Amino acid sequence: MVEDEPVIAQALVDGLRGEGYAVDHAPRGDDGLWMATEQHYDAIVLDVMLPGMNGFVVCRTLRERGNDTPILMLTAKDGEYDQAEGLDTGADDYVVKPFSFVVLLARLRALVRRGPSERPAVMQVGDLVLDPAERRCRRGDTELELTPREFALLRFLMHHVGRAVTKREIVEGVWGDDELDPNVVQVYIGYLRRKVDEPFGTSTIQTVRGIGYRVEAERR
């Protein structure tokens, strides 16, 4: 749940936990984006007017990264254009403050039952397979254990298969933080190579000198 008003946030956390939900709370939009990137959730309750990054941007960024977790927008902005913008950025439902907790709970249950609105396509480069819906990765018959950040990085690279992408593009697409040191990409590329390439004698993740990185069918 991403909500910056302390009273509302605490009431929602207490109420949802009382209904049996495990709840993580982020008071800022950028914190919520980071948490949703690092972990898998069944649903996200997302305010719009947030410090750090507004809810529309959080929602759009998650969808652009392929995150298909159901999103329920919760906000005081009740204009029809605001609601349309929320849905256009990828939200699955929209509840306006002040709201009935009973109604919110019913809508949240419906979203969780329905699950992701569209199953992302399985991605494959050679015998490296990434299944975004199942959050699984394998090389041939071997299952690979990736952290959420490694998974997001590999997905970004595979989405641009055959094209060299810069460190800055990767930072913006995977971390969503323009101020992050691009050299962090090199560190995570190293982590990925040690899992998806080196044990198999392949070089799917290639360095393009002076540009960045590219994913292509492995070279043996």
MARLO-199402 format. One line per 5 residues: number of its first residue (from 1); their letters; for each residue x, y, z of C-alpha. Coordinates in steps of 0.25 Angstrom, whole numbers, plus 5000, padded with zeros to 4 digits. Layout:
NUM) A) X Y Z ~ ...
***
This chain:
1) MVEDE) 5000 5000 5000 ~ 5005 5014 4996 ~ 4999 5025 5004 ~ 5005 5037 5010 ~ 4994 5041 5020
6) PVIAQ) 4998 5035 5033 ~ 4984 5034 5039 ~ 4978 5027 5026 ~ 4990 5018 5024 ~ 4990 5013 5039
11) ALVDG) 4975 5011 5038 ~ 4976 5003 5025 ~ 4988 4995 5030 ~ 4981 4991 5042 ~ 4968 4988 5035
16) LRGEG) 4974 4980 5024 ~ 4983 4972 5034 ~ 4970 4969 5042 ~ 4964 4963 5029 ~ 4976 4954 5028
21) YAVDH) 4985 4961 5018 ~ 5000 4963 5019 ~ 5002 4978 5017 ~ 5015 4986 5014 ~ 5013 5001 5014
26) APRGD) 5021 5011 5007 ~ 5019 5026 5010 ~ 5025 5031 4997 ~ 5023 5028 4982 ~ 5038 5025 4979
31) DGLWM) 5038 5016 4991 ~ 5026 5009 4986 ~ 5032 5007 4972 ~ 5044 5001 4978 ~ 5037 4992 4987
36) ATEQH) 5028 4987 4976 ~ 5040 4985 4967 ~ 5048 4977 4978 ~ 5036 4968 4982 ~ 5024 4961 4977
41) YDAIV) 5011 4965 4982 ~ 4996 4960 4979 ~ 4991 4975 4979 ~ 4995 4989 4980 ~ 4987 5000 4987
46) LDVML) 4993 5013 4981 ~ 4990 5027 4985 ~ 4991 5038 4974 ~ 4996 5050 4982 ~ 5009 5045 4987
51) PGMNG) 5023 5051 4991 ~ 5035 5047 4983 ~ 5027 5042 4971 ~ 5012 5043 4968 ~ 5003 5030 4967
56) FVVCR) 5000 5032 4952 ~ 5015 5032 4949 ~ 5017 5020 4958 ~ 5006 5012 4951 ~ 5011 5016 4937
61) TLRER) 5025 5012 4941 ~ 5021 4999 4947 ~ 5013 4995 4934 ~ 5025 5000 4925 ~ 5034 4990 4932
66) GNDTP) 5024 4979 4930 ~ 5019 4978 4944 ~ 5005 4973 4943 ~ 5001 4973 4958 ~ 4987 4978 4960
71) ILMLT) 4986 4993 4964 ~ 4975 4999 4972 ~ 4976 5014 4972 ~ 4972 5021 4984 ~ 4971 5036 4984
76) AKDGE) 4963 5049 4987 ~ 4964 5053 4972 ~ 4950 5050 4967 ~ 4949 5057 4954 ~ 4945 5048 4942
81) YDQAE) 4958 5052 4935 ~ 4966 5048 4947 ~ 4960 5035 4948 ~ 4962 5033 4933 ~ 4977 5037 4934
86) GLDTG) 4978 5026 4945 ~ 4972 5015 4937 ~ 4980 5020 4924 ~ 4993 5018 4932 ~ 4989 5004 4935
91) ADDYV) 4981 5004 4948 ~ 4971 4993 4949 ~ 4961 5000 4958 ~ 4959 5014 4964 ~ 4953 5017 4978
96) VKPFS) 4951 5032 4982 ~ 4953 5037 4996 ~ 4945 5038 5005 ~ 4942 5023 5003 ~ 4935 5011 5010
101) FVVLL) 4945 5001 5015 ~ 4935 4990 5012 ~ 4934 4995 4998 ~ 4949 4996 4996 ~ 4951 4982 5002
106) ARLRA) 4941 4976 4992 ~ 4948 4983 4981 ~ 4962 4978 4986 ~ 4957 4964 4987 ~ 4951 4964 4973
111) LVRRG) 4965 4969 4968 ~ 4972 4958 4975 ~ 4963 4947 4970 ~ 4964 4952 4956 ~ 4979 4954 4957
116) PSERP) 4988 4960 4946 ~ 4979 4965 4934 ~ 4988 4960 4923 ~ 4998 4949 4924 ~ 5011 4954 4919
121) AVMQV) 5018 4947 4907 ~ 5029 4937 4910 ~ 5042 4942 4905 ~ 5053 4933 4899 ~ 5067 4936 4894
126) GDLVL) 5073 4923 4889 ~ 5071 4913 4901 ~ 5069 4924 4911 ~ 5055 4925 4915 ~ 5048 4936 4924
131) DPAER) 5034 4935 4928 ~ 5029 4948 4934 ~ 5016 4943 4939 ~ 5022 4931 4947 ~ 5034 4940 4951
136) RCRRG) 5043 4928 4946 ~ 5055 4927 4938 ~ 5062 4915 4932 ~ 5074 4911 4923 ~ 5070 4899 4915
141) DTELE) 5065 4889 4926 ~ 5072 4897 4937 ~ 5064 4906 4946 ~ 5071 4919 4950 ~ 5069 4926 4963
146) LTPRE) 5069 4941 4960 ~ 5066 4952 4970 ~ 5055 4962 4966 ~ 5065 4972 4962 ~ 5073 4962 4953
151) FALLR) 5060 4957 4947 ~ 5055 4971 4944 ~ 5069 4974 4937 ~ 5069 4962 4929 ~ 5055 4964 4925
156) FLMHH) 5058 4978 4920 ~ 5070 4973 4912 ~ 5062 4962 4906 ~ 5051 4972 4902 ~ 5062 4979 4894
161) VGRAV) 5068 4966 4889 ~ 5078 4969 4878 ~ 5079 4984 4881 ~ 5090 4990 4889 ~ 5084 4998 4901
166) TKREI) 5092 5009 4909 ~ 5094 5008 4924 ~ 5086 5020 4925 ~ 5074 5014 4918 ~ 5076 5002 4927
171) VEGVW) 5076 5010 4940 ~ 5063 5018 4935 ~ 5056 5005 4931 ~ 5060 4996 4942 ~ 5062 5005 4954
176) GDDEL) 5054 5017 4950 ~ 5064 5026 4957 ~ 5071 5037 4948 ~ 5081 5040 4959 ~ 5086 5026 4961
181) DPNVV) 5100 5024 4957 ~ 5100 5016 4944 ~ 5112 5008 4948 ~ 5102 5000 4957 ~ 5098 4993 4944
186) QVYIG) 5111 4987 4942 ~ 5111 4981 4956 ~ 5097 4975 4953 ~ 5101 4970 4939 ~ 5113 4963 4946
191) YLRRK) 5102 4956 4955 ~ 5094 4952 4943 ~ 5106 4946 4935 ~ 5110 4938 4947 ~ 5096 4931 4947
196) VDEPF) 5091 4931 4933 ~ 5104 4930 4925 ~ 5117 4926 4932 ~ 5112 4912 4937 ~ 5107 4908 4923
201) GTSTI) 5119 4914 4915 ~ 5110 4924 4908 ~ 5111 4939 4905 ~ 5096 4943 4903 ~ 5099 4956 4911
206) QTVRG) 5109 4964 4902 ~ 5117 4976 4905 ~ 5116 4986 4894 ~ 5128 4995 4896 ~ 5125 5010 4897
211) IGYRV) 5110 5008 4897 ~ 5105 4998 4907 ~ 5100 4983 4907 ~ 5092 4974 4897 ~ 5085 4961 4898
216) EAERR) 5087 4951 4886 ~ 5086 4936 4884 ~ 5098 4930 4892 ~ 5111 4928 4886 ~ 5118 4915 4890
***
